Amino acid sequence: MLFDHCATCQRCCHVDPGFPPLEVTLTREEKKGLGSVCIENSCEHLGDAGCTLGDAKPLSCKLYPLAFNPKTKAFFFDIDCPLMPMYESQLQDPASEASNHLRQMSEAVKGLSKIDPQFLTANYRVDSYYFDLAPLLHNGASKKTQA
């Protein structure tokens, strides 16, 4: 499974030395339940097998390794994520885990563009600062999301 590697890697759940703490971007609804999530060194919700929040995992974390630019309505990918080559390769198969992830994230972004567009703007600003982003190039993924 594509995302099984995440529990081992955990790169996205850590802040590199020299970077300020990462305030995870939360939707309005997530703020009601979680208050805030701040990663100073490693995420407090990170367990041996990955995130301990389960279904309550913030959307910005579920979105990773993708980032969504609400101005261009395009998805980007963190080039430091070791899943990048496999993720883009899997996008050629509409039934793959990567294709399903991209579809789910596209739907989430579409909904948030109507009810919480501030989240999308804030999340992309954070992603742009903390991650080295490159455009998601696969033909199915390079189509701009209709948000």
Contacts in CASP RR format, 6 or more apart in sequence:
PFRMAT RR
TARGET T0000
AUTHOR 0000-0000-0000
METHOD contacts of the structure
MODEL  1
MLFDHCATCQRCCHVDPGFPPLEVTLTREEKKGLGSVCIENSCEHLGDAG
CTLGDAKPLSCKLYPLAFNPKTKAFFFDIDCPLMPMYESQLQDPASEASN
HLRQMSEAVKGLSKIDPQFLTANYRVDSYYFDLAPLLHNGASKKTQA
1 97 0 8 1.000
2 83 0 8 1.000
2 86 0 8 1.000
2 87 0 8 1.000
2 90 0 8 1.000
2 96 0 8 1.000
2 97 0 8 1.000
2 98 0 8 1.000
2 101 0 8 1.000
3 83 0 8 1.000
3 97 0 8 1.000
3 101 0 8 1.000
5 82 0 8 1.000
5 83 0 8 1.000
6 12 0 8 1.000
6 50 0 8 1.000
6 83 0 8 1.000
7 48 0 8 1.000
7 49 0 8 1.000
7 50 0 8 1.000
9 82 0 8 1.000
10 42 0 8 1.000
10 46 0 8 1.000
10 50 0 8 1.000
11 80 0 8 1.000
11 81 0 8 1.000
11 82 0 8 1.000
12 61 0 8 1.000
12 64 0 8 1.000
12 65 0 8 1.000
12 78 0 8 1.000
12 81 0 8 1.000
13 39 0 8 1.000
13 42 0 8 1.000
13 43 0 8 1.000
13 46 0 8 1.000
13 50 0 8 1.000
13 51 0 8 1.000
14 39 0 8 1.000
14 41 0 8 1.000
14 42 0 8 1.000
14 43 0 8 1.000
15 21 0 8 1.000
15 22 0 8 1.000
15 39 0 8 1.000
15 40 0 8 1.000
15 41 0 8 1.000
15 42 0 8 1.000
15 130 0 8 1.000
19 130 0 8 1.000
21 38 0 8 1.000
21 39 0 8 1.000
21 40 0 8 1.000
22 38 0 8 1.000
22 39 0 8 1.000
22 126 0 8 1.000
22 130 0 8 1.000
23 36 0 8 1.000
23 37 0 8 1.000
23 38 0 8 1.000
23 126 0 8 1.000
24 36 0 8 1.000
24 37 0 8 1.000
24 38 0 8 1.000
24 39 0 8 1.000
24 43 0 8 1.000
24 58 0 8 1.000
24 60 0 8 1.000
24 61 0 8 1.000
24 126 0 8 1.000
25 58 0 8 1.000
25 60 0 8 1.000
25 119 0 8 1.000
25 122 0 8 1.000
25 123 0 8 1.000
25 126 0 8 1.000
26 34 0 8 1.000
26 35 0 8 1.000
26 36 0 8 1.000
26 37 0 8 1.000
26 58 0 8 1.000
26 59 0 8 1.000
26 60 0 8 1.000
26 119 0 8 1.000
27 58 0 8 1.000
27 59 0 8 1.000
27 112 0 8 1.000
27 116 0 8 1.000
27 119 0 8 1.000
28 115 0 8 1.000
28 116 0 8 1.000
28 119 0 8 1.000
29 116 0 8 1.000
30 56 0 8 1.000
30 58 0 8 1.000
30 59 0 8 1.000
33 56 0 8 1.000
34 56 0 8 1.000
34 58 0 8 1.000
37 43 0 8 1.000
37 44 0 8 1.000
37 45 0 8 1.000
37 58 0 8 1.000
43 51 0 8 1.000
45 51 0 8 1.000
45 52 0 8 1.000
45 53 0 8 1.000
45 57 0 8 1.000
46 52 0 8 1.000
51 57 0 8 1.000
51 61 0 8 1.000
59 108 0 8 1.000
59 112 0 8 1.000
59 119 0 8 1.000
60 123 0 8 1.000
60 126 0 8 1.000
60 127 0 8 1.000
62 104 0 8 1.000
62 105 0 8 1.000
62 108 0 8 1.000
63 105 0 8 1.000
63 108 0 8 1.000
63 123 0 8 1.000
64 78 0 8 1.000
64 81 0 8 1.000
65 77 0 8 1.000
65 78 0 8 1.000
65 81 0 8 1.000
65 83 0 8 1.000
65 84 0 8 1.000
65 87 0 8 1.000
66 75 0 8 1.000
66 76 0 8 1.000
66 77 0 8 1.000
66 78 0 8 1.000
66 101 0 8 1.000
66 102 0 8 1.000
66 105 0 8 1.000
66 136 0 8 1.000
67 75 0 8 1.000
67 76 0 8 1.000
67 77 0 8 1.000
67 78 0 8 1.000
67 123 0 8 1.000
67 124 0 8 1.000
67 127 0 8 1.000
67 128 0 8 1.000
67 131 0 8 1.000
67 133 0 8 1.000
68 74 0 8 1.000
68 75 0 8 1.000
68 76 0 8 1.000
68 105 0 8 1.000
68 109 0 8 1.000
68 120 0 8 1.000
68 123 0 8 1.000
68 124 0 8 1.000
68 145 0 8 1.000
69 75 0 8 1.000
69 76 0 8 1.000
69 124 0 8 1.000
70 109 0 8 1.000
70 113 0 8 1.000
70 117 0 8 1.000
70 120 0 8 1.000
70 121 0 8 1.000
70 124 0 8 1.000
70 147 0 8 1.000
72 144 0 8 1.000
73 144 0 8 1.000
73 145 0 8 1.000
73 146 0 8 1.000
73 147 0 8 1.000
74 135 0 8 1.000
74 136 0 8 1.000
74 142 0 8 1.000
74 144 0 8 1.000
74 145 0 8 1.000
75 102 0 8 1.000
75 105 0 8 1.000
75 106 0 8 1.000
75 135 0 8 1.000
75 136 0 8 1.000
75 141 0 8 1.000
75 145 0 8 1.000
76 127 0 8 1.000
76 133 0 8 1.000
76 134 0 8 1.000
76 135 0 8 1.000
76 136 0 8 1.000
77 84 0 8 1.000
77 87 0 8 1.000
77 88 0 8 1.000
77 133 0 8 1.000
77 134 0 8 1.000
77 135 0 8 1.000
77 136 0 8 1.000
78 84 0 8 1.000
78 127 0 8 1.000
78 131 0 8 1.000
78 132 0 8 1.000
78 133 0 8 1.000
79 131 0 8 1.000
79 132 0 8 1.000
79 133 0 8 1.000
79 134 0 8 1.000
80 131 0 8 1.000
80 132 0 8 1.000
81 87 0 8 1.000
86 98 0 8 1.000
87 98 0 8 1.000
87 101 0 8 1.000
88 98 0 8 1.000
88 136 0 8 1.000
88 137 0 8 1.000
88 138 0 8 1.000
88 141 0 8 1.000
89 98 0 8 1.000
90 96 0 8 1.000
90 97 0 8 1.000
90 98 0 8 1.000
90 99 0 8 1.000
91 98 0 8 1.000
91 99 0 8 1.000
91 102 0 8 1.000
91 136 0 8 1.000
91 138 0 8 1.000
91 140 0 8 1.000
91 141 0 8 1.000
92 138 0 8 1.000
93 99 0 8 1.000
102 136 0 8 1.000
102 140 0 8 1.000
102 141 0 8 1.000
106 145 0 8 1.000
109 120 0 8 1.000
109 145 0 8 1.000
109 147 0 8 1.000
110 145 0 8 1.000
110 146 0 8 1.000
110 147 0 8 1.000
111 147 0 8 1.000
112 119 0 8 1.000
112 120 0 8 1.000
113 120 0 8 1.000
113 147 0 8 1.000
120 147 0 8 1.000
127 133 0 8 1.000
135 142 0 8 1.000
136 142 0 8 1.000
END
